[in-house]
């Protein structure tokens, strides 16, 4: 770590504190801050086609806004977004869109989210207080370089837009300067011809950074997968670090300066490839903090990361989707990012729509966000619990996703599946990954559910019996089974269950690096799992790599 890196961290800390102070001032006047944010959004929406069609002007108040704009999902905006992408016209806002960021839900559809200048400023309002709090709570991260996971994009989408992989374009100039000088992995790895090559280059840079002090990723499974790949490719990575050249990958990675670190190259040469706390400490002795999702279905994978990096602290993420930010980590809580967007919430107990200043502790709610990208009253698919306040600002804890499955009327929910997982893990030494809902394929099969889990092969039969019994405790599932609408649930226990899940999500258009493990997933692509299994017999352990 050099003096300039330490100095840049100090500058970044002090600049971020201005945003932190603004956030704290706003937390004492939640309603006023939210109404001001609403007016800023109306300023960029009112002159657009969307604003005109809905009768929105600078004089529109929040009650009129509610009357004129219905609750919405992505499908309600898809036509307008596609029209704006193709024409460049001011359809959703009066600002030129800088980028369309791809994302995906639980199905194959790619969603394109418009990123406008004002929307990027909204996101920055959430970044500043979070970063200031990070520097204050974990001062050791100021001493070295950081790894921030970039936006991984499927190969077939890489040519759609030149900026889709350049996350630094989203930041103010001073943050771009800071990131360029303090990132352990240069942003240019995203320009490699494939995700596989980008990941290989990332591994090389990470293993060269003995001064690494922070790793920030979205999904803990992404970092676990990266470590697994390091174990498999350790000799190739060691060769790059020894020679300071890309070797066979020179043509594809020639736009990057190959890293060099003979100390870590020797560690990799003498390592057996098994990931444990000893090797992570040797490779990254200065690592002070890992940041990743750690709630709901991500919790077991986050615990695994904490065990592998026992010498480092760990911090969970707030609720941050491609469409917008809802909460940020701050202290030990997750307050509403009240300076970012305009928020409403659906009370899941009675379907009442509430303003943020109407929330009360104990409520379970669904966020409804209005952003400067032009997405108005946009419903996310998240269940949150109001668990406290910072001054007037509510703090919310992520409980689960709301999207369920209902292939033949069985009505399964993510929360029900999480309860089943808890029962299974209490009885058996295995780790459920996901319950996959597999629709009927061209009439050849009835729909069914397939559990992916990590564990021992000897658990196969008992797990399948317990799973089916637990599923049949749910009335609609049991009825569907009795009516012959569903085949019995199947189980695949495998050491590479997580890799299988990632493979299936990528087939459905998900973005690598941003894949959150969903406890329940509608997954037509999982029919390939069924095709490897004997008809009407228990699944074989590790059937799919």
ABEGO torsion letter per residue (X at the ends): XBAAAAAAAAAAAAAAAAAAAAAAAAAABAAAAAAAAAAAAAAAAAABAAAAAAGBBAABBAAAAAAABBBBBAAAAAAAAAAAAAAGBBAABABBBABBBBBBBABABBBBBBBBAAAAAAAAAAAAAAAAAAAAABAAAAABBBBBBBBBBBAAAAAABAAAABAAAABBAAAAAAAAAABABBAAAAABABAAAAAAAAAAAAAABAABABBBBABAAAAAAAAAAAAAAAAAAAAAAAAGBAEAAAAAAAABBBBBBAAAAAAAAABAGBBBAAAAAAABAABABBBBBABEAAAAAAAAAAAABAABBBBBBBBBBAAEBABBBBEABBBBBAAABBBBBBBAAAGBBBBAAABBBGBBBBBBBBBAAGBBGBBBBBBBBBAEBBEABBBBBBABBABBBBAAGAGBBAAAAAAAAAAAAAABBBBBABBBBBBBBGGABBBBBBBBBBEBAAAAAAAAAAAAAAAAABAAAAAAAAAGABBBBBBBBBAAAAAAAAAAAAAAGBBBGABBBBABBBBAAAAAAAAABBBGBBBBBGABX
